[in-house]
């Protein structure tokens, strides 16, 4: 189970608020391109993994009554970005 107190390391953090926890990740230097989840306090016990895969995407795993769920939060690059960056993002999304 994840610790509820604030944990910080290179571009990802869990912030403990009164009624919820905020799980986010972003670019360490600019704090741009981040993704995140807000998890209410009564669901914290069901949360068992928070894993950023890169600066544009991370996965939250939640324990359900009959099944466990994996929720992906992704920030896709805009069409104006290079085709290589777009391809890299979608390949990472497929792997995740």
N, C-alpha and C positions, 0 to 999 in steps of 0.2 A: 504494500500500500504506500502511496505517496505521502511524504511529510507535509503537514499543513503550513508550517512556517515558511517565510520567504527564503527561497533558494535562488542564488544568482550565479550564473557562469556564462561566458561568452555568448551573448545574444539571445539567451533564453531565460525565462524566469517564471516563478510561480508567486503571485502576489496574494497574500491573505487579506481579504476584506471582511467586514462584519457579516454579511449575508452570503458571500460567494468567494471563490478563488478564481483568479484570472491566470490562465496558462497561456503564455505567448512566446514566440520566437521572432527574431528579426535580425537584420544585418548588424553586426557588432559595432561597426564604426559609424554608420549613418543613421541607424534605427529606422531604416526604410524597408519596404517589402515584407513586412511582418504579417503573421497570421496568428490567430488566437482563439481561445475558447473561454467562456465564462461558465463556471460550474457552481451551482448552488450548494450551500453547506449541507443540505440534507442528502445530496447525491455524492458527496466526497467519498463516502465509504464504498461506493460502487466503482469508483475510478481506480484502475490499477496500472495504467501506463500512459505516459505523455512523452512522445518521442518526435522531436523535430528531425526531419529527413534532410532538409536543406533550408536556405533562407526564405523560400517561397512556399513551403509545405510542411505540415506536421500531422501526426496521427494521435488521436486520443482513443484509448481502449477503456470500455465500460463493461462491467459485469451486469448481465441481465438475469432475469428470473430463470429463463430456460436456455438462453444463448448469451454469449458475449458479443459485444458490438465493437467494431472498429470504425471510427469516424475520421474522415480525411478533410482537412481544411487546406485549401490551396489558393494561391494568388498567381494566376496565369499572367505571362508576359503579354504586352499589347502587340498588335499586329505590326507596329512600326519597328519592333526589335528585330535583330538579325534572325535569319531562318535557323541558324545553328542554335541560338539560345532557345527559340521556340521548340525545336526538336528535342533538345536536351531536357527541357521542362516536361514535355509530354512523355518521353521515355521514362523519366523518373516517376511520373504519375502512374504509368502502367506497372512499373516494378513495385510501387507501394501498394 
